Amino acid sequence: MLRRQGYMRTDEELVCADCLAHCLRHQFGCQDVHVARADDDPPDFWVTIDGEEFAVEVASIVKGQEYHATCRKLAEAIGKASKERGVLKGTYALAVMRHPTLPKRTSPKWRGLVSQANSFIGANRGAESTREARLLEDADGHLGITKLSSQGATVELLGPTDGKWEDKIQDEIHELMQEAVANKRRKLEKKGVPSQCPRIMLLLYDAYGYGDTDDAQRALLRVHGYEWFHSVFWACSFTDRPNELSPEDPGRRGTFLYSKRETWWRSPTTRSA
């Protein structure tokens, strides 16, 4: 877990692994699911499921790195300030729709956004969850904050979401998935992981709520070479359940987009988008 000046940054790999373990136990009834970080990446994890060992690699699905980085810095600043005030109790989401213009990090407007968000967090520290409160809005989008659950002590980033047509979202997710599949396979083969463990899972982390599960399913079925993996798992929306592997982070819902094991996933009747 990374800590920066009192702010705890989400360990995306552990969030993904916890999401997978929860899905296997509670949706598919697996009795013994054991997760261990690998000593030498790749893979990221070794996961034993009812006596069978799997190599597990995690990849984030992200778009627009520079703008996302600014949004993440804002979430970090809000989290840091709330921790310093002692009011950060629960999991909050900084929600970004499309691409509203964000102020410079050294400006009074930036500090004003942080102060607004902190006032919201302080006023709702005893609440279980809340509706979204708008912090900023312009012609290019809007920014808001909401409390997701009373668990943990963190400010997560949700978005930016682009509000695009469904086929455009699928096209962009497809491109990102194709890159992840190719890069991860190359790394794993170079390390010789398939000869050590032929059952390899790819966990895709939808870092910013980029698309829903149906979009992801259709996008993956257009990716060349995804069947090389034993399974492809999608860690998507936040949920209010506790995160067992990393309690300071939020839990996530997840599902298999593909698997060679029919009890986990069945091929759809069409492979077209």
C-alpha positions as a Markdown table, in Angstrom:
| # | Residue | x | y | z |
|---|---|---|---|---|
| 1 | Met | 0.0 | 0.0 | 0.0 |
| 2 | Leu | 1.4 | 3.4 | -1.0 |
| 3 | Arg | 1.1 | 6.4 | 1.4 |
| 4 | Arg | 1.7 | 9.9 | 0.3 |
| 5 | Gln | 1.9 | 12.7 | 2.9 |
| 6 | Gly | -0.8 | 11.0 | 5.0 |
| 7 | Tyr | -3.0 | 10.0 | 2.0 |
| 8 | Met | -3.5 | 6.4 | 1.2 |
| 9 | Arg | -3.6 | 5.6 | -2.5 |
| 10 | Thr | -5.7 | 2.7 | -3.7 |
| 11 | Asp | -3.8 | -0.5 | -4.3 |
| 12 | Glu | -5.6 | -1.4 | -7.6 |
| 13 | Glu | -4.0 | -4.8 | -7.7 |
| 14 | Leu | -5.3 | -5.8 | -4.3 |
| 15 | Val | -8.8 | -4.3 | -5.1 |
| 16 | Cys | -8.9 | -6.5 | -8.2 |
| 17 | Ala | -7.8 | -9.6 | -6.3 |
| 18 | Asp | -10.3 | -9.0 | -3.6 |
| 19 | Cys | -13.0 | -8.5 | -6.2 |
| 20 | Leu | -12.1 | -11.8 | -7.8 |
| 21 | Ala | -12.0 | -13.7 | -4.6 |
| 22 | His | -15.3 | -12.4 | -3.4 |
| 23 | Cys | -17.0 | -13.3 | -6.8 |
| 24 | Leu | -15.6 | -16.8 | -6.7 |
| 25 | Arg | -16.7 | -17.4 | -3.1 |
| 26 | His | -20.1 | -15.8 | -3.1 |
| 27 | Gln | -21.3 | -16.2 | -6.7 |
| 28 | Phe | -19.7 | -19.5 | -7.7 |
| 29 | Gly | -19.5 | -21.2 | -4.3 |
| 30 | Cys | -15.7 | -21.9 | -4.3 |
| 31 | Gln | -14.8 | -23.1 | -0.8 |
| 32 | Asp | -11.1 | -22.4 | -0.7 |
| 33 | Val | -9.8 | -19.2 | -2.4 |
| 34 | His | -6.3 | -18.2 | -1.3 |
| 35 | Val | -4.6 | -15.1 | -2.7 |
| 36 | Ala | -0.8 | -14.4 | -2.4 |
| 37 | Arg | 1.2 | -11.7 | -4.0 |
| 38 | Ala | 3.9 | -13.0 | -6.3 |
| 39 | Asp | 7.5 | -12.3 | -5.2 |
| 40 | Asp | 8.7 | -11.6 | -8.7 |
| 41 | Asp | 6.3 | -9.9 | -11.1 |
| 42 | Pro | 4.9 | -11.2 | -13.4 |
| 43 | Pro | 2.4 | -12.5 | -12.4 |
| 44 | Asp | 1.0 | -10.1 | -9.9 |
| 45 | Phe | -0.6 | -12.9 | -7.8 |
| 46 | Trp | -0.8 | -16.6 | -7.3 |
| 47 | Val | -4.4 | -17.6 | -6.6 |
| 48 | Thr | -5.4 | -21.1 | -5.4 |
| 49 | Ile | -9.0 | -22.0 | -6.1 |
| 50 | Asp | -10.2 | -25.2 | -4.5 |
| 51 | Gly | -6.8 | -26.8 | -4.9 |
| 52 | Glu | -6.0 | -25.4 | -8.4 |
| 53 | Glu | -3.3 | -22.8 | -8.8 |
| 54 | Phe | -3.7 | -19.8 | -11.2 |
| 55 | Ala | -1.3 | -17.1 | -12.2 |
| 56 | Val | -3.1 | -13.8 | -12.1 |
| 57 | Glu | -2.1 | -10.6 | -13.9 |
| 58 | Val | -3.8 | -7.2 | -13.4 |
| 59 | Ala | -4.2 | -4.4 | -16.0 |
| 60 | Ser | -5.9 | -1.1 | -15.6 |
| 61 | Ile | -8.2 | 0.2 | -18.4 |
| 62 | Val | -7.6 | 3.9 | -18.5 |
| 63 | Lys | -8.0 | 6.7 | -21.1 |
| 64 | Gly | -6.7 | 10.3 | -21.2 |
| 65 | Gln | -3.8 | 9.9 | -18.8 |
| 66 | Glu | -2.9 | 13.6 | -18.3 |
| 67 | Tyr | -6.5 | 14.7 | -17.4 |
| 68 | His | -7.0 | 11.6 | -15.3 |
| 69 | Ala | -3.8 | 12.4 | -13.4 |
| 70 | Thr | -5.1 | 15.9 | -12.5 |
| 71 | Cys | -8.4 | 14.4 | -11.3 |
| 72 | Arg | -6.5 | 11.9 | -9.2 |
| 73 | Lys | -4.4 | 14.7 | -7.7 |
| 74 | Leu | -7.6 | 16.5 | -6.7 |
| 75 | Ala | -9.0 | 13.4 | -5.1 |
| 76 | Glu | -5.7 | 13.0 | -3.2 |
| 77 | Ala | -5.7 | 16.6 | -2.1 |
| 78 | Ile | -9.3 | 16.2 | -0.7 |
| 79 | Gly | -8.4 | 12.9 | 1.0 |
| 80 | Lys | -5.2 | 14.4 | 2.6 |
| 81 | Ala | -7.0 | 17.5 | 3.8 |
| 82 | Ser | -9.9 | 15.5 | 5.3 |
| 83 | Lys | -7.5 | 13.1 | 7.1 |
| 84 | Glu | -5.6 | 16.1 | 8.6 |
| 85 | Arg | -9.0 | 17.5 | 9.9 |
| 86 | Gly | -9.9 | 14.1 | 11.2 |
| 87 | Val | -13.2 | 13.9 | 9.4 |
| 88 | Leu | -12.5 | 11.3 | 6.7 |
| 89 | Lys | -14.8 | 8.4 | 7.8 |
| 90 | Gly | -16.1 | 6.2 | 5.0 |
| 91 | Thr | -15.6 | 5.8 | 1.3 |
| 92 | Tyr | -16.3 | 8.9 | -0.9 |
| 93 | Ala | -16.2 | 9.2 | -4.7 |
| 94 | Leu | -15.1 | 12.3 | -6.6 |
| 95 | Ala | -17.3 | 11.9 | -9.7 |
| 96 | Val | -16.2 | 13.5 | -13.0 |
| 97 | Met | -18.6 | 13.6 | -15.9 |
| 98 | Arg | -17.0 | 14.4 | -19.3 |
| 99 | His | -14.1 | 16.9 | -18.9 |
| 100 | Pro | -15.0 | 20.0 | -16.9 |
| 101 | Thr | -12.2 | 22.6 | -16.9 |
| 102 | Leu | -10.2 | 22.1 | -13.7 |
| 103 | Pro | -8.3 | 25.0 | -12.0 |
| 104 | Lys | -4.5 | 25.0 | -11.7 |
| 105 | Arg | -3.3 | 23.1 | -8.6 |
| 106 | Thr | -1.6 | 26.2 | -7.1 |
| 107 | Ser | -4.7 | 28.5 | -7.6 |
| 108 | Pro | -7.3 | 29.7 | -5.1 |
| 109 | Lys | -10.0 | 28.0 | -7.2 |
| 110 | Trp | -8.2 | 24.6 | -6.6 |
| 111 | Arg | -8.1 | 25.2 | -2.9 |
| 112 | Gly | -11.7 | 26.3 | -3.0 |
| 113 | Leu | -12.7 | 22.9 | -4.5 |
| 114 | Val | -10.8 | 21.1 | -1.9 |
| 115 | Ser | -12.5 | 23.2 | 0.8 |
| 116 | Gln | -16.0 | 22.6 | -0.6 |
| 117 | Ala | -15.3 | 18.8 | -0.7 |
| 118 | Asn | -14.0 | 18.8 | 2.8 |
| 119 | Ser | -17.0 | 20.7 | 4.1 |
| 120 | Phe | -19.2 | 18.0 | 2.5 |
| 121 | Ile | -17.1 | 15.2 | 4.0 |
| 122 | Gly | -17.3 | 16.8 | 7.4 |
| 123 | Ala | -21.0 | 17.3 | 7.3 |
| 124 | Asn | -21.6 | 13.7 | 6.2 |
| 125 | Arg | -19.1 | 11.7 | 8.3 |
| 126 | Gly | -21.9 | 10.0 | 10.2 |
| 127 | Ala | -24.0 | 9.1 | 7.1 |
| 128 | Glu | -24.1 | 5.7 | 5.5 |
| 129 | Ser | -24.2 | 7.1 | 2.0 |
| 130 | Thr | -25.4 | 10.3 | 0.2 |
| 131 | Arg | -26.5 | 11.7 | -3.1 |
| 132 | Glu | -24.0 | 13.5 | -5.2 |
| 133 | Ala | -23.2 | 17.1 | -4.3 |
| 134 | Arg | -22.1 | 19.3 | -7.3 |
| 135 | Leu | -18.8 | 21.0 | -6.8 |
| 136 | Leu | -18.2 | 22.4 | -10.3 |
| 137 | Glu | -20.0 | 22.6 | -13.6 |
| 138 | Asp | -19.3 | 24.2 | -17.0 |
| 139 | Ala | -20.1 | 23.6 | -20.7 |
| 140 | Asp | -17.6 | 20.7 | -20.8 |
| 141 | Gly | -19.0 | 18.6 | -17.9 |
| 142 | His | -19.3 | 18.6 | -14.1 |
| 143 | Leu | -17.6 | 17.5 | -11.0 |
| 144 | Gly | -19.3 | 16.2 | -7.8 |
| 145 | Ile | -18.7 | 14.2 | -4.6 |
| 146 | Thr | -20.8 | 11.5 | -3.0 |
| 147 | Lys | -20.4 | 9.2 | 0.0 |
| 148 | Leu | -20.5 | 5.5 | -1.1 |
| 149 | Ser | -20.4 | 3.8 | 2.2 |
| 150 | Ser | -19.4 | 4.1 | 5.9 |
| 151 | Gln | -16.5 | 1.6 | 5.3 |
| 152 | Gly | -12.9 | 2.6 | 5.0 |
| 153 | Ala | -11.4 | 6.1 | 5.0 |
| 154 | Thr | -10.7 | 7.1 | 1.4 |
| 155 | Val | -11.6 | 9.4 | -1.5 |
| 156 | Glu | -11.8 | 7.5 | -4.7 |
| 157 | Leu | -11.9 | 8.8 | -8.3 |
| 158 | Leu | -15.0 | 7.9 | -10.4 |
| 159 | Gly | -14.6 | 9.1 | -14.0 |
| 160 | Pro | -14.0 | 11.0 | -16.1 |
| 161 | Thr | -16.9 | 9.4 | -18.0 |
| 162 | Asp | -17.3 | 10.7 | -21.5 |
| 163 | Gly | -21.1 | 10.4 | -22.1 |
| 164 | Lys | -20.4 | 8.9 | -25.5 |
| 165 | Trp | -22.5 | 6.7 | -27.7 |
| 166 | Glu | -22.4 | 3.0 | -26.8 |
| 167 | Asp | -20.5 | 1.9 | -29.9 |
| 168 | Lys | -17.9 | 4.6 | -29.4 |
| 169 | Ile | -17.3 | 3.5 | -25.8 |
| 170 | Gln | -17.0 | -0.1 | -27.0 |
| 171 | Asp | -14.5 | 0.9 | -29.6 |
| 172 | Glu | -12.3 | 2.7 | -27.1 |
| 173 | Ile | -12.6 | -0.1 | -24.5 |
| 174 | His | -11.7 | -2.6 | -27.3 |
| 175 | Glu | -8.5 | -0.7 | -28.1 |
| 176 | Leu | -7.5 | -0.5 | -24.4 |
| 177 | Met | -8.2 | -4.2 | -23.9 |
| 178 | Gln | -6.3 | -5.2 | -27.0 |
| 179 | Glu | -3.2 | -3.3 | -25.7 |
| 180 | Ala | -3.6 | -5.0 | -22.3 |
| 181 | Val | -3.9 | -8.5 | -23.7 |
| 182 | Ala | -0.9 | -8.1 | -26.0 |
| 183 | Asn | 1.3 | -6.5 | -23.4 |
| 184 | Lys | 0.5 | -8.9 | -20.6 |
| 185 | Arg | 0.9 | -12.0 | -22.8 |
| 186 | Arg | 4.3 | -10.8 | -24.0 |
| 187 | Lys | 5.5 | -10.2 | -20.4 |
| 188 | Leu | 4.2 | -13.5 | -19.1 |
| 189 | Glu | 5.7 | -15.5 | -22.0 |
| 190 | Lys | 9.0 | -13.7 | -21.7 |
| 191 | Lys | 9.1 | -14.7 | -18.0 |
| 192 | Gly | 8.1 | -18.3 | -18.8 |
| 193 | Val | 5.0 | -18.2 | -16.7 |
| 194 | Pro | 2.8 | -20.4 | -19.0 |
| 195 | Ser | 5.2 | -23.4 | -18.7 |
| 196 | Gln | 5.1 | -23.0 | -14.9 |
| 197 | Cys | 1.4 | -22.5 | -14.7 |
| 198 | Pro | -0.8 | -22.8 | -17.8 |
| 199 | Arg | -3.9 | -21.5 | -16.0 |
| 200 | Ile | -3.5 | -17.7 | -16.3 |
| 201 | Met | -6.1 | -15.1 | -15.5 |
| 202 | Leu | -6.2 | -11.5 | -16.7 |
| 203 | Leu | -7.9 | -9.1 | -14.3 |
| 204 | Leu | -9.1 | -5.9 | -16.0 |
| 205 | Tyr | -9.5 | -2.9 | -13.6 |
| 206 | Asp | -12.1 | -0.4 | -14.9 |
| 207 | Ala | -10.2 | 2.4 | -13.1 |
| 208 | Tyr | -12.6 | 5.3 | -13.8 |
| 209 | Gly | -16.0 | 3.6 | -14.4 |
| 210 | Tyr | -15.3 | 3.8 | -18.2 |
| 211 | Gly | -17.9 | 1.4 | -19.4 |
| 212 | Asp | -20.6 | -1.0 | -18.1 |
| 213 | Thr | -20.3 | -4.8 | -18.1 |
| 214 | Asp | -22.2 | -5.2 | -21.4 |
| 215 | Asp | -19.9 | -2.8 | -23.1 |
| 216 | Ala | -16.8 | -4.6 | -21.7 |
| 217 | Gln | -18.2 | -8.0 | -22.8 |
| 218 | Arg | -18.8 | -6.9 | -26.4 |
| 219 | Ala | -15.5 | -5.1 | -26.6 |
| 220 | Leu | -13.5 | -8.1 | -25.3 |
| 221 | Leu | -15.1 | -10.5 | -27.9 |
| 222 | Arg | -13.5 | -8.3 | -30.6 |
| 223 | Val | -10.0 | -8.5 | -29.1 |
| 224 | His | -7.5 | -10.7 | -30.9 |
| 225 | Gly | -5.9 | -13.3 | -28.7 |
| 226 | Tyr | -8.0 | -13.0 | -25.5 |
| 227 | Glu | -8.6 | -16.8 | -25.5 |
| 228 | Trp | -4.9 | -17.3 | -24.7 |
| 229 | Phe | -5.9 | -16.6 | -21.1 |
| 230 | His | -7.7 | -19.1 | -19.1 |
| 231 | Ser | -10.1 | -16.4 | -17.8 |
| 232 | Val | -10.6 | -12.6 | -18.2 |
| 233 | Phe | -12.2 | -10.9 | -15.2 |
| 234 | Trp | -13.7 | -7.4 | -15.1 |
| 235 | Ala | -13.5 | -5.5 | -11.8 |
| 236 | Cys | -16.0 | -2.7 | -12.3 |
| 237 | Ser | -18.2 | -0.6 | -10.1 |
| 238 | Phe | -17.7 | 0.3 | -6.5 |
| 239 | Thr | -19.8 | -1.4 | -3.8 |
| 240 | Asp | -20.4 | -0.8 | -0.1 |
| 241 | Arg | -19.2 | -4.3 | 0.9 |
| 242 | Pro | -15.9 | -4.3 | 2.9 |
| 243 | Asn | -12.6 | -5.1 | 1.1 |
| 244 | Glu | -11.2 | -8.2 | 2.9 |
| 245 | Leu | -7.7 | -8.1 | 1.4 |
| 246 | Ser | -7.2 | -4.4 | 1.7 |
| 247 | Pro | -9.7 | -3.0 | 4.3 |
| 248 | Glu | -8.7 | 0.7 | 3.8 |
| 249 | Asp | -9.8 | 0.4 | 0.1 |
| 250 | Pro | -13.4 | 0.1 | -1.2 |
| 251 | Gly | -14.8 | -3.2 | -2.4 |
| 252 | Arg | -15.8 | -3.7 | -6.1 |
| 253 | Arg | -18.2 | -5.8 | -8.0 |
| 254 | Gly | -16.8 | -8.0 | -10.7 |
| 255 | Thr | -17.7 | -10.6 | -13.3 |
| 256 | Phe | -16.0 | -12.9 | -15.8 |
| 257 | Leu | -16.0 | -11.6 | -19.3 |
| 258 | Tyr | -14.5 | -14.9 | -20.5 |
| 259 | Ser | -13.4 | -18.2 | -19.0 |
| 260 | Lys | -12.6 | -21.7 | -20.2 |
| 261 | Arg | -14.5 | -22.9 | -17.1 |
| 262 | Glu | -18.2 | -23.1 | -18.1 |
| 263 | Thr | -19.4 | -22.7 | -14.5 |
| 264 | Trp | -17.8 | -19.2 | -14.5 |
| 265 | Trp | -18.8 | -18.1 | -18.0 |
| 266 | Arg | -20.8 | -19.3 | -20.9 |
| 267 | Ser | -20.2 | -18.1 | -24.5 |
| 268 | Pro | -22.8 | -15.6 | -25.7 |
| 269 | Thr | -24.9 | -16.6 | -28.8 |
| 270 | Thr | -23.2 | -13.9 | -30.8 |
| 271 | Arg | -19.6 | -12.6 | -30.8 |
| 272 | Ser | -20.5 | -9.4 | -32.7 |
| 273 | Ala | -20.5 | -6.0 | -31.0 |
